[in-house]
Amino acid sequence: MTPRSLFICVDERDSHTAANVADKMCFDIVPLLFRGEIRNYWSRAANRLLPITKRHRVSHDTAMVEVLPRLNDHLVQFVHYRSQIVGLVDLTDLNKPIARLAWFRPILECEQLLLNRVIASRLTESAIAEELGSAAAGVKRRQRQAHKENLDLPLLSFAHFSDILKVTAKLNMIKLSGEKIQRLNTLRNRLAHGVRELIEKRSDGKELVWALEVCQEILTQKT
């Protein structure tokens, strides 16, 4: 969130300058002040002044999961506490480290749940290795290296997330197509490694919504 103290606003009486401020600062929106109150804003996408309506307002204690669909639809949300606007949120806020961690959590929960399901199934490690296919050699190597450090964990614990998904799908513990597995794994890598921004274009917000829905399906699926 960008706190109100960092807003660059334009007085409503000088609203004709808002477009120049937006272009110069590369802002998507510029709030307009009227007697210290923000009621309208300049939208660079719409190229005009717009009122702050209910669909552009979100309470300060709203969960980000609930805010994301609004951000996808309306680009920006003004955060209010009681009757005062105290900040604003847009999709690019999700690139901040603390926000990335929040989205990473449901994926990690899925990963741990699937590992626990495999352990509970009491499959032998040779059977798991067979399901891993060509990935088994690398997984076994990482397990041997861990054993040298007195780290004794089941074989699948050393598999990459995509391989965990593939194995549990083969074992009918989850229902995910190969295409969905690849999409979810790509998002996990972006969240975990931070080489790329999480939000690079508007459609990335919709991809996050999709990933959260898939994670929820996995977490609630019965085996």
Secondary structure, DSSP 8 states (H G I E B T S, - for coil): -EEGGG---EEGGGGGGHHHHHHHHT-SEEEEEETTEEEEEEETTTTEEEE--GGGEEETT--HHHHHHHHHHHSEEEEEETTEEEEEEEGGGGGSHHHHHHHHHHHHHHHHHHHHHHHHHT--HHHHHHHHGGGHHHHHHHHHHHHHTT----GGGGS-HHHHHHHHHHTTSS---HHHHHHHHHHHHHHHH-SS-S-SSTHHHHHHHHHHHHHHHHHH---
